[in-house]
Amino acid sequence: MSIKTILFGSVAALAAVSGAHAADAIVAAEPEPVEYVRVCDAYGTGYFYIPGTETCLKIEGYIRFQLNVSQNAGGRDANDSDWDAVTRGQVTFQTKNDTEYGTLTGVITLRTNADNATDQKTTLDEGYIDIAGFRVGKQYSWWDDDLSGETDTLSSNETTHNSIRYQYETDRFAAGISLDELEEDYVEKDGEGPNNFGVAAQVSFKSGAFSGYLLGSYDTDNEEGAIRAILYADIGPGTLGLAGIWASGANYYYEESEWTVAAEYKVKLTDKWAVTPAFQYFDKIDLDANGDFTGGSAYTTGVTVDYQIAENLRSKVSVQYHDEEDGDDETFGFLRLQRDF
């Protein structure tokens, strides 16, 4: 065998070995399997499965900028401002999954209110567990379900409590009862403290163009209660709302007056514009040392205009006038811009 033949054979062998090593070097590892987020349509729009579970999650909330304006007809102190800008950010996490007892729901709502760069507060607005009609945790009471809420005052004090409640409901009828922990300070009888509990019960209905409910609550510490009725009716181009309340004395749920009546009519002018004029009358607004209503009257009247600027972007302007029989009258309102998601 010649030297030339040996050299050519060696070069060929080295090339083959080098090629094999090069091929081995560029072989990529098998990719890990990826589980993409799946849409969960069992509980409505916006839900998706948490990866690796059968629990559905929905995230929603809003960003709100609001300019509040208030002017007492008698004039304000020179050091007080007639207006105040506030910003709020809120996000809600809602989970659902099926169990042998029905749908298990969990809700957490976080809210941050910012009056300025240093005066800010983040709170747990809601946090509860709901299953088979039972709901436990920090939740809104039925007293929070009022008319538009801009002109009317149909509840007193905070309307969220650590509560235990049960509600039976169908598409047309609902009835429920709740046990509420009442710990915040409020106008009360002499010698009574805020560390007590209350009981609330309600029934509601829907029938064609009509809907409404009857709500009653009892403050066990003050031994006083209140009853509220609200009725809605679709009439003409809008919806008429009527409300009435009677309170036996100062109690956590309602203590603005011994009795009150309120009315509003929301007219949807177009797909984007809505106007709601409203009125409320209060009788016996004064309280004595025993927490009993003694006298005085007042009324509030106003109008609220809603405008849908774009999808998930809306605005609201509200102007109200309040007058008390033995006090100053006041004009107040706000301009709001809100982005929902």
VOSE-518637 format. One record per atom (N, C-alpha, C, CB): x, y, z. Coordinates in steps of 0.1 Angstrom, whole numbers, plus 5000, padded with zeros to 4 digits. Glycine has a CB too. Layout:
XYZ/...
This chain:
500949885000/500050005000/500950125000/499050005012/500650224992/501450344990/501150445001/501350404977/502150525004/501950635014/500850725010/503250715015/500650744997/499550834992/498150774996/499650854977/498050644994/496750574997/496450585012/496850424993/497550565021/497350565035/496850705040/498650525043/497450805034/497150945038/495650975034/498051045031/495350945022/493950965018/492950895027/493650925003/493250775031/492350695039/492250755053/492850545041/493350805058/493250875072/492450995072/494750905076/492651075061/491851195060/490351165059/492251285048/489951065052/488551025050/487950985064/488350915040/488750905071/488350855084/488150965094/489350755090/489051065094/488951185103/487751265100/490151265103/487451285087/486351355082/485051295087/486351375067/484951165086/483751095090/483451105105/483850945087/484551095113/484451105128/484051245131/485751065135/484651345125/484351485128/482951515124/485251575120/482451465113/481051485109/480051425119/480851425095/480451305124/479551245134/479451335146/480051105137/480651385151/480551465163/479851595160/482051495167/479951655148/479251775145/477751755145/479751835132/477351645140/475851615139/475351595153/475651485131/476151525162/475651515176/475551645183/476651425183/476351745180/476451875187/475151955184/477651945183/474551945172/473452035169/472051965171/473552075155/472051845177/470751785180/470151855192/470951635183/468951915190/468251995201/467451895209/467352105195/467351935222/466551855232/465051865228/466751905246/464351765232/462851765229/462251875237/462251625232/461351955231/460652055239/459752005249/459852155229/459652075261/458752035271/457352065267/459052115285/456351975270/454952005267/454452125273/454151885270/453752215266/453152335271/451652325272/453552455262/451052365284/449652365285/449152505284/449252305299/448452535273/447952665270/446652695278/447652685255/446452825281/445252855289/443952825280/445253005292/443052755287/441852715280/440652805285/441552565283/439852835276/438652915279/437652835287/437952975266/437052885297/436052825305/434752895303/436352815320/433852835295/432552905292/431352845300/432252885277/431652765310/430552705318/429852815327/431052595327/430552925331/430053015340/429853155334/430853025352/429853165321/429753295314/431053335308/429253405324/431053465303/432253515295/433353555305/431853625286/434553555300/435653605308/436353505317/435153715317/435853385318/436553285326/437553205318/435553195333/438653155325/439553065319/440052965330/440753135312/440452845325/440952745335/442352785340/440952605328/442552785353/443852795359/444652675354/443852805375/445752685348/446552575342/446752465353/447852625336/446552345349/446752225358/445552205367/447952245365/444452275366/443352255375/442052265367/443352365386/440952225374/439652245368/438852365374/438852115371/439652455380/439052575386/439052685375/439852615398/437952755374/437852865364/438053005371/436552865357/438753095365/439153225371/438753335361/440653225374/438153435368/437853555360/438453675367/436253575359/439053765360/439753885365/439054005358/441253885363/438554095366/437854215361/438054335371/436354195358/437754455367/437854565376/437654695368/439254565382/438154805374/438054935368/439055035373/436554995369/439255145366/440055255370/439155375369/441355275361/439055455380/438055565380/438755695385/436955535390/438555795377/438955935381/437656015384/439856005371/437656085395/436456155399/436756295405/435556075408/436056395400/436156525405/434956565413/436456635394/435056575427/433956605435/433856755437/433956535449/432656815437/432456955439/431356975449/432057025425/431457065459/430457085469/430557235472/430656995481/429357295473/429257445477/428157465486/429257535464/428357505498/427357545508/426857675504/427857535522/425457695504/424957825499/425357935509/423457815498/425557905522/425958005531/427458035531/425657955545/428157975522/429657995521/430457895529/429958145525/431657865524/432457775531/433657845538/433057665521/434257775547/435457835554/436557865543/435957735565/437257975545/438258015535/439357905533/438858145539/439557825543/440657725542/440157595536/441157695556/438857585533/438357465528/438257475512/436957435533/438457365506/438357365491/436957325487/439457265485/436557385476/435157355470/435257225461/434657465463/436457185458/436557065449/437656975454/436757105435/437556845450/438556745454/438556635443/438156685468/439756615438/439956505428/440456375435/441056545417/439856265431/440156135437/440356035426/439156085448/441155935428/441355825419/441155685426/442755835412/440555595419/440355465425/440755355415/438855445429/441355255420/441655135412/441155015419/443255115409/440354935412/439754815418/439954695409/438254845421/440254575415/440354455407/439654345415/441854415405/438954255408/438154145414/438654015408/436654165412/438953915416/439353785412/438153695417/440753735419/437653625407/436453535410/436753395405/435153595404/436653295414/436953155410/435653075411/438053095418/435552975402/434352885403/434852745398/433252935393/434252645405/434352505400/433252425406/435752445405/432852315399/431752235403/432152135414/431252155391/431252115424/431452015435/430151935436/431852085448/430251835445/429051755447/427951835454/429351635455/428251955459/427252035466/426752155457/427852095479/427352155445/426952265436/428252345433/425952365442/428052465427/429152545423/429852615435/428752655413/431152595436/431952665447/432552795441/433052565452/432152905448/432653035443/433553105454/431453125440/434553165449/435453245458/435653385452/436753175461/435553485459/435653625454/436653705463/434253695453/437553775457/438453865463/438453995455/439953815465/438054105462/438054235455/438954335463/436654295454/439954385456/440954475463/440654615457/442354435460/440554715466/440254855462/441254945468/438754895466/441755035459/442655145464/442155275461/444155125458/441955365471/441455505469/442655595471/440255535478/442855685462/443955775463/443455915462/445055755452/443455995473/443056135473/444256225468/442656175487/445456175471/446656245466/447856145467/446956385474/449056195466/450256105465/450456045479/451456185461/450056105490/450356045503/449155995510/450956155512/447956045507/446755995513/446055895504/445756115515/446555765506/446055655499/445655535508/447055605488/444755455504/444255345513/443855235504/443155395522/444355115507/443954995500/443254905510/445254915495/442054855506/441254775515/440754645508/440054855519/440354545516/439654435510/438254465509/439954305519/437754505497/436354545496/435454425497/436154605482/435754315492/435054195494/435954075495/434054165482/435553965502/436353845503/435453735509/437653865511/434853655500/433853555506/433953425498/432453615505/433353325505/433153195499/431653165498/433853075508/431253115486/429853095484/429652955478/429253195474/428652875484/428352745479/426952705484/429452635484/426152645475/424852595478/423952695485/424952465487/424052825481/423252925487/423852995499/421952875490/424852935505/425452985517/426653075513/425952875527/426853195520/427953285517/428553325530/427453405508/429853315532/430553355544/431753445540/430953235553/431953545549/433153635546/432653785546/433753595533/433553865541/433254015540/432554035527/434654095541/431354085528/430454095517/429554215518/429653965515/428954255507/427954365507/426654315512/427854425493/426054395520/424654355525/423654395515/424354425539/422454355517/421354385507/420954535508/420054305511/421454605519/421154745520/421954825510/421554795534/422954765504/423754835493/423054835480/425154765492/421954755479/421254745466/420154855467/420654605464/420454975462/419455085462/419155125448/419955195470/418555245447/418355305434/419655345427/417355435434/419755445419/421055485413/422055515423/420755605403/421755565435/422655595445/423255735444/423755495444/422855815434/423455945433/422656055440/423555985418/421356045439/420456145446/419956085459/419256175437/419655955459/419055895471/420055845481/418255765466/419555845494/420255795505/419355685511/420755905516/419655555508/418755455512/419355355521/418155385500/420555395527/421255315537/422155405545/422055195531/422555355557/423455435565/424755355568/422755475578/425755435571/427055375576/427655275565/426855295589/428555195569/429155095559/428154985555/430455035565/428154945543/427254845538/427954715535/426554885526/429254695540/429954575539/430254525553/431254585531/430054395555/430154335568/430854195567/428854325576/431454145578/431754005579/430353935583/432853975590/429853865573/428553805575/428453655571/427553885566/427353595577/426953465573/425553475567/427053365585/425353435555/424053445549/423653325541/423953575541/422353305540/421853205531/420753275522/421253085539/420753235509/419753295500/419353185490/420353415492/418053165489/417453075479/416953165468/416252995485/417253125456/416853205444/416553125432/417953315442/415653175424/415353125411/415453245401/413953055410/415053225389/415053335379/414053445383/414753285365/412953415390/411953515393/411753545408/410653455388/412353465417/412153485431/413353465439/410953395436/413553535450/414753515459/414353545473/415953595455/414853475483/414653505497/415853465505/413353425502/416253545514/417453515522/417453575535/418653565514/418453535544/418653585557/420153595560/417853495568/420553695567/421953715570/422153755584/422653815560/423353715590/423753755603/425053845601/424053635613/424953975605/426054065602/426754115614/425454185594/428054115614/428854175624/428954325622/430254105625/428454405632/428454545631/429454605641/427054605634/430654645636/431654695645/432154835643/432854605643/431654895632/432055035630/431255135639/431955075615/431955245642/431255345650/430155415642/432255455655/429055445649/427955515642/427055585653/427055415634/426155675649/425255735658/424455635665/424255835650/424455645678/423855535686/423255585699/424855425689/422555505706/422055545719/423155555729/421055435724/422955645739/423955665750/424255535757/423455765760/425555505759/425955385766/426055265758/424955365777/425655275745/425755155736/427055165728/424555145727/427655055725/428855055717/428654985704/429954975724/429654995695/429454945681/429654795680/430255015672/430154725690/430454585689/429254495691/431554545700/428454485681/427254405682/426954335668/426054495685/425854275667/425454215654/424054245650/425654055655/423754225637/422454255632/421954145624/422454385624/420654135622/419954035614/419254105603/419053945623/419354055591/418654115579/417953995571/419654195570/416854025566/416053935557/415454005546/415053855566/415353935534/414754005523/414153905514/415854075515/413153955506/412453875495/412353965483/411053825500/412553905471/412553985459/411853905448/413954025455/411453985438/410753915427/410953985414/409153915430/410753915402/410753975389/409653915381/412153945382/408854005375/407653965367/407454065356/406453945376/407854025344/407654105332/408354235334/406154135330/407554345333/408154485334/408354525348/407354585327/408054445358/408154485372/409154405380/406754475379/409854465390/410654395399/410754475412/412154375393/411154405422/411254475435/411554385446/409954555438/411754445458/412054355470/411654435483/413454315470/411554355493/411254405507/412354355516/409854355512/412954445523/414054425532/413854475546/415354485526/414154385556/414054425570/415254395577/412754365576/415754475587/416954455595/416654495609/418154525589/417454425618/417254455632/418654465639/416454355640/418954575645/420254605652/420054555667/420654755652/420654445670/420454385683/420954465695/421054245683/421954545693/422554615704/421654745707/423954665701/421254815697/420454935699/418954895700/420555025688/418654765697/417254715697/416354805689/416754715712/416754835677/416054915668/416154855654/416455065667/415254875645/415254815632/414754915621/414554685631/414754865609/414354945597/413754845586/415455035591/412854895579/412154825568/412254905555/410654785571/412654845544/412754915532/412154835520/414254945528/411354905512/410754845500/411254925488/409254845501/411554855477/411954925464/411154855453/413454915462/410654935443/409854875432/410354945419/408354905434/410654865409/411054915396/409954875386/412454855391/409654965376/408754935365/409155005352/407354995369/409254925342/409554975328/408355045323/410054855319/408455175322/407355255317/407855355306/406655345329/407155345295/407555435284/409055415280/407355585288/409755515278/411155505273/412155475284/411555625266/411755465297/412655445308/412155355318/412955585314/412855355330/412555275341/412255365353/413655175344/411055345360/410755415372/411155335384/409155445372/411755405393/412155345406/411555415418/413655335407/410955345427/410255395439/410855325451/408755385438/411055405462/411555345474/410955405486/413155355474/410855335497/410355385510/410955315521/408855375510/411255385532/411955325544/411255385557/413455365544/411155295567/410755335580/411655275590/409255295583/412155355599/413055315610/412455345624/414455385608/412555245633/412055265646/412855355655/411855125653/414155375652/415055455659/416455445653/415055425674/417455505660/418855505655/419255355655/419755585664/419655315643/420255175641/421255175630/419055075638/422055075630/423255075620/422755075606/424054955622/421655015602/421254995589/420655125582/420254885588/419855195590/419255315585/418955405597/418055295576/419555535597/419255625607/419255775602/420355615618/418955785589/418855925584/417655995588/418955915568/416555925589/415255985593/414355865598/414656065581/413255905604/412255805608/411655735596/411155865617/411355815585/410855755573/411255845561/409355735573/411255785550/411655855537/411055795525/413155865536/410755875515/410355825502/411255875491/408855855499/411455795481/412355845470/411855795457/413855795472/412155865446/411755825432/412755875422/410355885429/412955795412/413755835401/413155775388/415255775403/413555835377/413155785364/414355795354/411955875358/414855675351/416055665342/415555655327/416955555346/415955745319/415555745305/416755725297/414855885301/416755615288/417855585279/417555655266/418055435277/418255775264/417955855252/418455785239/418555985253/419655735240/420255665229/421055545235/421155755220/421755475226/422655365231/423755415240/423255295219/424055545239/425155605247/424755705258/426155675237/423555765256/423155865266/422055815274/422755995258/422055845288/420955815297/420855935307/421255685304/419655975311/419456085320/418556025331/418756205313/418856065344/418156015355/417856135365/418855905363/416656195364/416156285374/415656205386/415156385369/415856265398/415456195410/415056295422/416556095415/414356235432/413956315443/413756235455/412556395440/414056285467/413856215480/413456305491/415156135484/412556265499/412056345510/412256265523/410556375509/412756335534/413056285547/412156345557/414556295550/411556275566/410856325577/411356285591/409356285576/411456375600/411956345614/413456305613/411156245621/414356405609/415756375607/416556395620/416256465596/415956455630/416756485643/416656365652/416256615649/417756345660/417756235670/418056295684/418856135666/417356235694/417656285708/418656185714/416356285716/419056205727/420056125733/419755985734/420256185747/418455945733/418055805734/418055745720/416655795740/418355815710/418355755696/416955755690/418855615697/416055835695/414655845690/414655965680/413655855701/413855955669/413656055660/412656165666/413156005646/413056295665/412256395671/411556485662/413056465681/412156525651/411556625642/412456665631/411056745650/411956775623/412756825612/412556745599/414256825616/412656805588/412556745575/413556795566/411156765570/413756725555/414756765544/414356695531/416156715549/414956745520/414756685507/415956695499/413556745500/416156605490/417256615480/416656595466/418356505483/417056675457/416656655443/417856675434/415556755439/417856615422/419056625414/418856545401/420256575420/419956545393/419856475380/421256425377/419456575368/421256305371/422556235367/422556205352/422756105375/423656235345/423756205331/424856105329/423956345323/424555995322/425555895318/425855905303/425155755322/427155895299/427455885285/428555785283/428056025281/428255685274/429255585270/430155635259/428455455266/431355675263/432355735254/432755635243/433555795261/433155515248/433655405239/433455275247/435155425235/433755165240/433655035247/434555035259/433954925237/433955005271/434654995283/435155135288/435854905282/434655245283/434955375288/433755455289/436055445278/433355495301/432155575303/432355695312/431055475309/431355785312/431455905320/430155925327/431856025312/430156005338/428956035345/429056175351/428755925357/428056245350/427956385356/426756385365/427956495346/426856425378/425756425387/425756565395/425856305397/424556625396/424356745403/423156735412/424156875393/423356765425/422356745435/422156875444/422656625444/420956885449/420656995458/419956945470/419757105451/420456975482/419956925495/419557035503/420956825502/418357025509/417857135518/417257075530/416857225510/417657125542/417157085555/416257195561/418257045564/415257165568/414357255573/415057355583/413157185580/415857295592/416557375602/418057395599/416357325616/418457375587/419857375584/420157445571/420457235584/421457445567/421857515554/421457425542/423357545554/421257485531/421057405519/422457395512/420057475509/422557295503/423857265497/423757215483/424657165506/424557255475/424657205461/425957125459/424557315450/425857005454/427056925453/426956835441/427356845466/428056775437/428056685426/429356635422/427356745413/429456565410/430756515406/430856495391/431156385414/432056485386/432356445372/433156315373/433056555364/432756205366/433456085367/433856025353/432655975375/435055975353/435555905341/435955765345/436655985333/435455655339/435755525343/436155435332/434655465352/437255355333/437655255323/437455115330/439055275319/436555035324/436254905329/437054805321/434754875328/437354695328/438054585321/437654445327/439654605322/
